[in-house]
Amino acid sequence: MKTWTMCVLAVVCAAGMCRADDYRLEQRERVQRTLSGVTAVDVNNVNGFIHVTGDSGNTVRLDAEKVMRARDSDEMERAKREVSLDINQKDGIAQFYVNGPFRDHDHASSYHGFHERESRHYEVTYNLTIRVPRAIELTLKTVNGEVTCADTSGRFEVNGVNGSITMNGIAGSGSVRTVNGRTTVSFRENPKAESEFHSLNGKVEVTFQPNLSADMRVKTFNGSAYTDFESTALASQASAAQNGTKWVYRKNQFANLRVGKGGPELTFETLNGDIRIRKAQ
């Protein structure tokens, strides 16, 4: 079953309230879709957030808002025509793909509201809110915007460039990566397979249940790493020191640790920021 609705709202900025680049016009479109028979969701955004929540339903429900800002009416028409949200479903995979002139060679990170060969005086943001069955597999990507995910238990791959990534009540395994932003993940059930948590410029904080058994690889260049879990240091070039009841690991090499009896490999890495591996209370 599929449903679809759209509405358009036009707004003209009041004096003194426009952006510095003088985008005087704003329009909004809303798209809602419901997809059934889905086992995986693949979201590829550029500008805007992705918010995903798992529940007991058996359909994927998309509520998307397209926000367009432009210098004049001609540029607004170009924004409507040139930037779209492509929605497809194939082999059980629901795909939500923001498409536009900035997708040359799929180099989405070059997007700043204009094509490098042709000036454009508009900006388009897609804010995507999606409800999914809890066990669904997730691939989530955006360039400029935050990603949040809550109450899911399937495998995940989450990637961002400029924005934080927050996952709460997770019971799956996978990878989380962002360039500029904080990575925060909280597990209601500990991962059963290899998982990775990365940020280039930002703090990495991951919370596990008290019964965690895992082998950890921990690395930060400008920062420190802390864990609440009792652990055994394995062969490693990184130094370790005890600070009260906690171990503090330093240096720009991976520290290899075993928690409990060992288990899936969990990797934590940041260049500029601290790493905190917490035990749920």
N, C-alpha and C positions, 0 to 999 in steps of 0.2 A: 504494500500500500504506500502511495506517495501523496502528499498534500503540498500545496504551494500557495502562498499569498504574498502580495507586495503592496506597500503604500509609499508615497513620496511626500516629503515635507520640505518646502523651500523657505529659507530664512535669509534676510539681508542684514548684515552686521550694522549695528548702530555706530554712530560717529565715535571714534576713539576706542572702539572695541575690536577692530580688525587686527589681523596678524601683521607683523612687521613687513611681510612681503605683499601686503595689500590684497589678500584674498577676500574680496568684498561679498561674494556670494557663497551661500552654503545650502546644500540639499542633502536629504537623507532618504535612503531607501531601506526597507526592511524585507528580508526574505526568510520564510519559514518553510522547512521541508521535513518530512518524516519518511524514513527509509526502513524497510523490514528485510529480514534475511541477511543481516550484516554480521560478519565475524571479525572484521577489522576496520579501523578508521584511519585514514591518511589525510592529514590537514597540512597544507602548505600555504602559509600566509606571508605577507610582506610587511605592511604597516597595520598594526592593530593587535589587540589581545586575542588569546585563545583561552577560553574557560571550559573545562570538561568536568562533568560530574557523572559518576556511575550510580545506577539505581537498579531496582528489581524489574524494570521493564524489559521488553524484547525488541524494541525499535530504537533507532538513532534519530534524535530530534534536534534539528538545527534551527537556531534563531540568530540570524546574521543581520548586522546593521552596517550599511555602506554610507560613510560620511564623505561627501565631496565638497571641497572648497576650491573656488576658482576666482580669477581676476575679473572675468566678465562672462556674459551669457554664452559667447562662442566657446570659451575655454570650458565652461560647465558642460556643454554638449559634447566636447571632446572627452571629458572625464567619464561621462556616461557611456560613450561609445567605445572608448579604448580600454577601460579597466573593468573587469568582470570577475565574478565568482563562478567558476566552472564546477558543476556538481555532477559526478558520475558514480555509477555502481556497476562493478564487474567482478565476477567470481567471488562474491561475498565481501568485497572491499568497497567501502564508501569513500570517495575521494572528494575533498573540498580544496580547490586550487584557485588561488587568486592570480589572474592572468592580466597581462598588459604589456606595453612597449618595453618596460624594464626587464622583461624575461628573455632578452637576447642571450642566447647560449646558456639560458637558465642561471645567469648571474644576478640573482635577485638582490643581493646585498648592495648593488650599485644604485638602487632606487632611492631617489630623493624628491620625487614628484616631477621629474623631467627625464627625457631620454638624452644620453650624452651627445647624440648627433643633432638633436632638434629640440629647441627650447619649448617647454610646456609650462604654462602658468596655472597649474592646478595641483591639488593634492588629494589623494584618495586613501581612506582608512577603512579597513574591514574589521569590525569587532565581532568575534564568533563565539557564541555560547552554545554548547552542545551537551545534551544528555545522552548517555549510552548505557547499554547493559554492562554490569560490573565486570564481567569476565572478558570483555572485548579487548583485542590487541590494538595498541595506540601508536601512531607515528605522528608527532606534532612538531611543526616547524614554523617559526616566524622570525623576521629580521628586527623590526622595531616594535616592541610591545612585550608585555608580560605573558607568561604561560602559567595557568593554574590547573591542577588536576586533583580530584577528590574521590575517594571511595571506589577505586577500581582495583581489580585483581589480575588483570591480564598483563601480558608482556608489554613493555613500553620503550619507546625511543623518543626523547624530547630534546629539541635543539633550539637555541635562541642566539641572538647576536647582541642586541641592546635591550636588555630587560631581564627581570628576575624570573626564576622558575620556582614554583611552590607546589609541592605534592603532599597531600594529607590523607591519612587513612588508606595507605596503599598496601596491597598484598601480592604484588607481582614482582617481576625482575626486569632489568633492562639498563638503559643508559640515559644519563641526564647531562647536557652540556650547554653552557652559555659562555659568551665572551665577556660582556660587560654587565654584570648583575650578580645577585646573590642566588645561590642554589640551596633550597630548603626542602628536605624530604622527611616525612614521618611515616613509618611502617606500622600497620596494625598487625601484620604477620610478616615475619622475617623472610627475606628473599631466599628462594630455594635454588637459584642459579646465579651465575656470574653477573655482577652489576657494577656500573661505573658512575661516578659523580664528579663533574668537572666544572670549574669556572676559571677563566683567565684572569679577570679582574673582579674579584668578589669573594665573599665568604662562602664556604661550603659547610652546611650543618645538616647532619642526618641522624635521625632517631630510630633506634631499633627496640624490639621487645627484649626483656631481661634474659630470655633463654637463648640468646644468639650464640651460634657456633659458626665461625667463619675464619677464613684466612684473609688478612687485610694487606693492602699496599697503600701507603700513605706518603704524599709528597707535597711540599709547599716550598716556594723559593723565598718570598718576602712575607713571612708569617710563621705561625706555630701551629701545631696540631695537638689536639687534646682528645682523650677518650675516657669515658666513665667506666669502661669495661676492664676487668682484670685480664691481662694479656701476657703472652710470652713472646719476646722478641726473637724472630728467626734471623737467619743470615741476612745481613743488611749493612750498607755503608753509612746509614744515618745514625746520628747519636740520639741517645734517650736519657732523660733525667726524670727523677720522681719529684713531683710537687704535691706534697701532702698525700692524699689518697689517689692522685691521678698521675698518669705518665704523660710527659711532654716530649714530643719528638721534633727535632729540628734538622736543618740542613736541606740542600736541594737534591737529595737522593731519596729514592723510595725506602721507607721503613717497612719491613715485613713483619707482621704481627699475627699471632694466632689467638683467637678468642674461643674459649670452651675447648671442644675437641677438634676444632677446625671444620671447614666445610667449603661452601662456594667462595670464590675469590671476589672480594669487594675492593674496588680501587677508588681512592679519593685523591684529587689533585687540584691545586690552584697555583697560579703564579704569584698573584698579589692578593693575599688574604689569609685568614685563619681557617683551619679545618677543625670542626667539633663533631665528635662521634658520641652521641648521647644514648643513655639508657632510659627508656620510658619509665615513668614513675607509676 
